[in-house]
Amino acid sequence: MGAAPAGAVQRSTPLAPGVTYRQFDIQGAKGPVHAHVVTVDLRDRHVRLGLLHPGAVAARAPVSRMADAQGAVAGVNGDFFDITETQHPGVEATGSTDGPAITHGHVLKAAVPDGQRFGPALPPGTSTRDVLGVGVDRRARLDDMTLTGSIRTSAGRLPLGGFNQYALPEGSIGAFTSDWGSVSRLRATCGTDTDRAAPCSTDTYEVTVRGGRVVAASDSPGTGAVPRGTTVLVGREAGAQRLRKLWAGEPVKVAHALVAARSRIPYSFALGGYPVLRGGKPGAGLDDATAAVRTAVGIAAGGRRVFLFALDGAPEYRKGLTIAEVAAAMRALGSVDAFSLDGGGSTTLVARAPGASSATVRNHPSGGAERPVPNGIGVFSGP
């Protein structure tokens, strides 16, 4: 990739109609940093944003590989995710994200409880339900998405407390589908709503539903891929007790949806993180002390212009920016709203030069190489 530039602003490089790439220096409180920005003009009908993902919720891949597999001309890494389970010996890290995810209008997963998230402490007034997405109206926006759903049984309806997420609320039942992947579902029953490191529940139960009927049950969450047309229900505490009342062959129907708090426009794609700028104003209580390599997304022009922003992780720039400085940098770019994504070793921005067959990593990942991540934002150009 070559040495990170130390000079002034470079001219914008066109990647595709409505998509440009540039890089420039920013003077942070802890030292100089180098920023990489892809600007996307959604007013161009040939350009769209979408979710980069490796084909399963509980899976990871480098941003460049996901971009090439899906034909993106540019992209950045996405949401914070469950990268390690050192506090739960013997429990497999899922690689799944903290927040909701939607691709092509299809709900992939819902958010874990705030107290279970893997990422750093959330700023005041934000939660794991916060998303950045693009609606079917092709406008980018910030929103809040809550899971709603039920499990209809012969005895009545049970509330659905989770959907393809690595941590379930205490006492709840979660549903896992073929989108989840093959990673163990055990992690979903570990921790509490307020303590990620709390022990795994000792009261669990799992029921497999296929063809609308109960076909199997187990006292503990299992592993292995969930076949298409099959839903696995995992319960903990009170949820487990409810599932034990189901019988083999019983008709069961699971319904779910993500309900947006701020928009009635359906989302074509969405992913989690947290807001740092709303209406041109920084969020309250943003951290102004901890500097790091960061990834963020900015929204301008009524949702028609988007900035994908990633800092360089080369040694001379690795001190990074604080979240408060990220909000200021996004506003200086022209953003009215801005959203923080996973940073540190995950921060990656890729772009494919016109005529090239694959995307190139444009920043220096701080770990020395691309970190596999569970999702990202892709920029797509075509008819």
C-alpha positions as CSV (number, residue, x, y, z in Angstrom):
1,M,0.0,0.0,0.0
2,G,3.0,2.3,0.4
3,A,3.8,4.9,3.0
4,A,0.9,6.9,4.4
5,P,1.0,10.4,2.8
6,A,2.0,13.2,5.2
7,G,1.1,16.1,2.9
8,A,-1.9,18.3,2.3
9,V,-5.2,17.5,0.8
10,Q,-5.1,15.4,-2.4
11,R,-7.5,15.9,-5.2
12,S,-10.6,13.7,-5.4
13,T,-10.2,10.6,-7.5
14,P,-13.3,9.4,-9.3
15,L,-14.1,5.7,-8.7
16,A,-17.5,5.6,-10.6
17,P,-20.2,8.1,-11.5
18,G,-21.3,9.8,-8.3
19,V,-18.4,8.2,-6.2
20,T,-15.1,9.8,-5.4
21,Y,-12.2,9.1,-3.1
22,R,-9.8,11.4,-1.4
23,Q,-7.4,11.6,1.6
24,F,-6.2,14.4,3.8
25,D,-4.6,15.2,7.1
26,I,-6.4,16.3,10.3
27,Q,-4.7,17.8,13.3
28,G,-6.0,16.0,16.4
29,A,-5.4,16.9,20.0
30,K,-3.1,13.8,20.3
31,G,-1.3,14.5,17.1
32,P,-1.8,14.4,13.3
33,V,-4.0,11.8,11.7
34,H,-4.7,10.9,8.1
35,A,-8.2,10.4,6.8
36,H,-9.6,8.5,3.9
37,V,-13.0,9.5,2.6
38,V,-15.3,8.1,-0.1
39,T,-18.1,10.5,-1.1
40,V,-21.3,9.0,-2.5
41,D,-23.9,11.0,-4.4
42,L,-27.2,9.0,-4.1
43,R,-28.8,11.5,-6.5
44,D,-27.1,9.5,-9.2
45,R,-29.5,6.6,-10.0
46,H,-26.6,4.4,-10.9
47,V,-25.2,4.4,-7.3
48,R,-26.5,2.7,-4.2
49,L,-25.3,1.7,-0.8
50,G,-25.8,-1.8,0.6
51,L,-24.7,-4.1,3.4
52,L,-21.4,-6.0,2.9
53,H,-21.6,-9.3,4.7
54,P,-20.0,-12.8,4.4
55,G,-23.2,-14.7,3.9
56,A,-24.0,-15.5,7.6
57,V,-24.6,-13.4,10.7
58,A,-22.2,-15.4,12.8
59,A,-19.2,-15.1,10.3
60,R,-16.4,-12.7,9.4
61,A,-14.4,-11.8,6.3
62,P,-12.1,-9.0,5.3
63,V,-13.8,-5.9,3.9
64,S,-11.9,-6.3,0.6
65,R,-13.0,-9.9,0.1
66,M,-16.7,-9.0,0.8
67,A,-16.5,-6.0,-1.5
68,D,-15.1,-8.1,-4.3
69,A,-17.6,-11.0,-3.8
70,Q,-20.5,-8.5,-4.0
71,G,-19.1,-6.3,-6.7
72,A,-18.7,-3.1,-4.6
73,V,-16.5,-0.2,-5.9
74,A,-15.8,0.9,-2.3
75,G,-16.6,0.0,1.3
76,V,-15.8,0.4,4.9
77,N,-16.1,-1.9,7.9
78,G,-19.3,-1.9,9.9
79,D,-20.8,-2.6,13.4
80,F,-19.0,-3.5,16.6
81,F,-19.0,-7.3,17.2
82,D,-18.5,-10.2,19.5
83,I,-14.8,-10.9,18.9
84,T,-13.8,-12.8,22.1
85,E,-15.4,-14.7,25.0
86,T,-12.5,-14.8,27.4
87,Q,-15.0,-14.2,30.3
88,H,-16.9,-17.3,29.4
89,P,-14.4,-20.2,29.2
90,G,-15.4,-22.8,26.6
91,V,-17.9,-20.5,24.9
92,E,-17.3,-19.8,21.3
93,A,-17.1,-16.1,20.1
94,T,-19.8,-15.7,17.5
95,G,-18.3,-12.9,15.4
96,S,-21.9,-11.5,15.3
97,T,-22.6,-7.7,15.6
98,D,-24.1,-5.8,18.5
99,G,-26.8,-4.0,16.5
100,P,-29.5,-4.8,13.9
101,A,-28.7,-5.7,10.3
102,I,-30.9,-5.5,7.1
103,T,-29.8,-6.4,3.6
104,H,-32.0,-5.9,0.5
105,G,-34.9,-5.3,2.8
106,H,-34.4,-8.7,4.5
107,V,-33.9,-8.7,8.3
108,L,-30.8,-10.6,9.2
109,K,-30.7,-9.9,13.0
110,A,-31.8,-7.7,15.9
111,A,-29.8,-5.9,18.6
112,V,-28.4,-7.5,21.7
113,P,-29.3,-5.9,25.1
114,D,-27.2,-2.7,25.8
115,G,-25.5,-4.3,28.8
116,Q,-24.3,-7.2,26.6
117,R,-22.7,-5.3,23.7
118,F,-19.0,-5.9,23.0
119,G,-18.1,-2.4,21.9
120,P,-17.0,0.5,24.2
121,A,-19.4,2.3,26.5
122,L,-22.2,4.0,24.5
123,P,-22.7,7.8,24.7
124,P,-25.7,9.0,26.6
125,G,-29.0,8.7,24.8
126,T,-27.8,5.9,22.4
127,S,-28.4,2.2,22.3
128,T,-27.6,-1.0,20.5
129,R,-30.8,-0.4,18.5
130,D,-29.4,2.6,16.8
131,V,-28.9,2.2,13.0
132,L,-27.7,3.9,9.9
133,G,-29.5,2.8,6.8
134,V,-30.9,3.7,3.4
135,G,-34.6,3.5,2.7
136,V,-36.3,2.4,-0.5
137,D,-36.5,6.1,-1.2
138,R,-32.7,6.0,-1.6
139,R,-32.2,8.4,1.3
140,A,-29.7,7.7,4.0
141,R,-30.8,8.3,7.6
142,L,-30.3,7.5,11.3
143,D,-32.9,5.5,13.1
144,D,-33.7,3.2,16.0
145,M,-34.9,-0.3,15.3
146,T,-36.7,-2.5,17.8
147,L,-37.5,-6.2,17.4
148,T,-41.2,-7.1,17.5
149,G,-42.5,-10.6,17.1
150,S,-44.3,-13.6,18.6
151,I,-44.3,-17.4,18.7
152,R,-47.8,-18.7,18.1
153,T,-48.5,-22.1,19.8
154,S,-51.6,-24.1,20.4
155,A,-51.7,-22.6,23.9
156,G,-51.4,-19.0,22.8
157,R,-48.7,-16.5,21.8
158,L,-45.2,-16.2,23.4
159,P,-43.2,-13.0,23.0
160,L,-40.1,-13.2,20.8
161,G,-37.1,-11.6,22.6
162,G,-34.4,-12.1,20.1
163,F,-33.6,-12.8,16.4
164,N,-30.2,-14.2,15.2
165,Q,-28.4,-12.3,18.0
166,Y,-25.5,-13.5,20.1
167,A,-27.1,-12.4,23.5
168,L,-30.7,-12.8,24.5
169,P,-32.5,-10.8,27.2
170,E,-32.9,-12.6,30.5
171,G,-36.0,-14.8,30.6
172,S,-36.6,-14.6,26.9
173,I,-36.9,-16.8,23.8
174,G,-34.8,-16.1,20.7
175,A,-35.2,-17.4,17.1
176,F,-32.3,-18.5,14.9
177,T,-32.7,-19.1,11.2
178,S,-30.5,-20.2,8.3
179,D,-29.1,-16.6,8.2
180,W,-27.3,-17.3,11.5
181,G,-24.6,-19.7,10.3
182,S,-23.1,-22.7,12.0
183,V,-21.6,-21.1,15.2
184,S,-22.9,-22.5,18.5
185,R,-26.0,-20.8,19.9
186,L,-24.7,-21.2,23.5
187,R,-23.4,-17.6,23.8
188,A,-27.0,-16.4,23.5
189,T,-27.7,-17.7,27.0
190,C,-24.6,-16.1,28.7
191,G,-24.4,-12.9,30.6
192,T,-27.2,-10.8,31.9
193,D,-29.0,-7.6,30.7
194,T,-26.6,-5.5,32.7
195,D,-23.4,-7.6,32.9
196,R,-21.8,-9.2,29.8
197,A,-19.4,-11.2,31.9
198,A,-22.0,-12.8,34.1
199,P,-22.1,-16.6,33.9
200,C,-24.1,-18.5,31.3
201,S,-27.6,-19.5,32.3
202,T,-28.0,-23.0,33.8
203,D,-31.7,-23.0,32.8
204,T,-31.9,-23.3,29.0
205,Y,-34.0,-25.2,26.4
206,E,-34.0,-25.4,22.6
207,V,-36.8,-26.3,20.2
208,T,-36.5,-27.0,16.5
209,V,-39.4,-26.0,14.3
210,R,-39.6,-27.3,10.7
211,G,-42.6,-27.1,8.4
212,G,-44.5,-25.2,11.0
213,R,-44.2,-28.0,13.7
214,V,-41.9,-28.9,16.6
215,V,-39.6,-31.7,15.4
216,A,-36.9,-31.7,18.1
217,A,-35.9,-30.4,21.5
218,S,-32.8,-30.2,23.7
219,D,-31.9,-29.1,27.2
220,S,-29.0,-27.0,25.8
221,P,-28.4,-24.7,22.8
222,G,-26.8,-26.5,19.9
223,T,-24.4,-25.8,17.0
224,G,-24.4,-26.4,13.3
225,A,-26.1,-24.7,10.5
226,V,-29.9,-24.2,10.6
227,P,-31.4,-25.5,7.4
228,R,-33.6,-23.3,5.3
229,G,-37.2,-23.5,6.3
230,T,-36.2,-24.3,9.8
231,T,-36.3,-22.1,12.9
232,V,-34.5,-22.9,16.2
233,L,-36.0,-21.4,19.3
234,V,-33.6,-20.9,22.3
235,G,-35.0,-20.0,25.7
236,R,-33.3,-19.0,28.9
237,E,-34.9,-19.0,32.4
238,A,-38.6,-18.2,32.0
239,G,-38.2,-18.6,28.3
240,A,-36.8,-22.0,28.7
241,Q,-39.7,-23.0,31.0
242,R,-42.2,-21.9,28.3
243,L,-40.5,-23.9,25.6
244,R,-40.5,-27.0,27.7
245,K,-44.3,-27.0,27.5
246,L,-44.2,-27.5,23.7
247,W,-44.7,-31.0,22.5
248,A,-43.4,-32.9,19.4
249,G,-45.6,-32.2,16.4
250,E,-47.2,-29.1,17.9
251,P,-48.0,-26.4,15.4
252,V,-45.7,-23.4,15.9
253,K,-45.5,-20.2,13.8
254,V,-42.8,-17.6,14.4
255,A,-43.3,-14.0,13.2
256,H,-40.7,-11.2,13.5
257,A,-40.0,-7.6,12.3
258,L,-37.7,-4.7,13.0
259,V,-39.8,-1.6,13.7
260,A,-38.2,1.8,13.0
261,A,-38.8,4.6,15.4
262,R,-38.3,7.6,13.1
263,S,-39.2,6.6,9.6
264,R,-42.1,4.7,8.0
265,I,-40.1,4.3,4.8
266,P,-38.9,0.6,4.5
267,Y,-35.2,0.1,4.7
268,S,-33.2,-1.5,1.9
269,F,-30.2,-1.9,4.2
270,A,-29.2,-0.9,7.7
271,L,-26.5,-1.7,10.3
272,G,-25.7,-0.8,13.9
273,G,-23.3,1.6,15.5
274,Y,-24.2,4.9,17.3
275,P,-24.9,8.5,16.4
276,V,-22.3,11.2,17.1
277,L,-23.9,14.1,15.2
278,R,-27.6,14.9,14.8
279,G,-29.0,17.9,13.0
280,G,-25.5,19.4,12.8
281,K,-25.0,19.1,16.6
282,P,-22.7,16.7,18.4
283,G,-24.3,14.2,20.7
284,A,-24.3,14.9,24.4
285,G,-21.5,13.4,26.5
286,L,-19.2,12.3,23.6
287,D,-15.9,11.1,24.8
288,D,-13.2,13.8,24.3
289,A,-10.4,12.0,26.0
290,T,-9.9,8.5,24.4
291,A,-8.3,8.8,20.9
292,A,-8.2,5.8,18.5
293,V,-8.3,4.9,14.9
294,R,-12.0,5.4,13.8
295,T,-14.5,4.6,11.2
296,A,-17.6,6.8,10.7
297,V,-20.3,7.7,8.2
298,G,-21.7,11.1,7.5
299,I,-25.0,12.1,5.9
300,A,-25.7,15.4,4.1
301,A,-28.0,16.9,1.5
302,G,-31.2,15.4,3.0
303,G,-29.8,11.9,2.9
304,R,-28.6,12.2,-0.7
305,R,-24.9,12.5,0.0
306,V,-22.9,10.1,2.2
307,F,-19.3,10.2,3.4
308,L,-17.5,7.0,4.3
309,F,-14.7,8.0,6.7
310,A,-11.8,5.9,7.9
311,L,-8.6,6.9,9.7
312,D,-5.2,5.6,8.8
313,G,-3.6,3.1,11.2
314,A,0.0,3.7,10.1
315,P,2.3,4.1,13.1
316,E,2.7,7.9,12.6
317,Y,-1.1,8.4,12.7
318,R,-2.1,5.7,15.1
319,K,-3.0,8.0,18.0
320,G,-6.2,8.7,16.2
321,L,-9.1,10.9,17.2
322,T,-11.6,11.0,20.1
323,I,-15.3,10.5,19.3
324,A,-15.9,14.2,19.9
325,E,-13.2,15.0,17.3
326,V,-14.8,12.5,14.9
327,A,-18.1,14.4,15.2
328,A,-16.3,17.7,14.5
329,A,-14.5,16.2,11.5
330,M,-17.7,14.8,10.1
331,R,-19.4,18.2,10.5
332,A,-16.4,19.9,8.8
333,L,-16.9,17.5,5.8
334,G,-20.5,18.9,5.5
335,S,-22.3,16.1,7.4
336,V,-25.6,17.0,9.2
337,D,-25.8,13.6,10.8
338,A,-23.0,11.2,11.5
339,F,-22.6,7.7,12.9
340,S,-19.7,5.9,14.5
341,L,-18.8,2.4,13.4
342,D,-16.2,-0.1,14.8
343,G,-12.7,1.2,14.9
344,G,-9.2,0.2,16.0
345,G,-8.0,-2.9,14.2
346,S,-11.3,-3.2,12.4
347,T,-11.0,0.2,10.6
348,T,-10.7,-0.5,6.9
349,L,-11.6,1.5,3.8
350,V,-11.3,-0.2,0.4
351,A,-11.8,1.2,-3.1
352,R,-11.6,-0.2,-6.7
353,A,-10.0,2.0,-9.2
354,P,-11.8,2.3,-12.6
355,G,-10.9,-0.7,-14.8
356,A,-9.4,-2.6,-11.9
357,S,-10.7,-6.1,-11.1
358,S,-10.6,-5.9,-7.3
359,A,-10.7,-3.4,-4.5
360,T,-7.6,-2.1,-2.8
361,V,-7.2,-1.4,0.9
362,R,-6.6,2.4,1.0
363,N,-5.8,3.0,4.6
364,H,-3.3,1.1,6.7
365,P,-5.1,-1.2,9.2
366,S,-3.6,-0.6,12.6
367,G,-3.0,-4.3,13.1
368,G,-0.8,-4.5,10.0
369,A,-3.4,-6.4,8.0
370,E,-7.1,-6.5,7.4
371,R,-9.2,-7.8,10.3
372,P,-12.1,-10.1,9.3
373,V,-15.3,-8.3,10.3
374,P,-19.0,-9.4,10.2
375,N,-20.3,-6.6,8.0
376,G,-19.7,-3.3,6.4
377,I,-21.1,-0.7,4.0
378,G,-20.6,-1.2,0.3
379,V,-20.9,1.3,-2.5
380,F,-22.3,-0.2,-5.7
381,S,-22.4,1.3,-9.2
382,G,-24.3,-0.1,-12.2
383,P,-27.4,0.2,-14.4
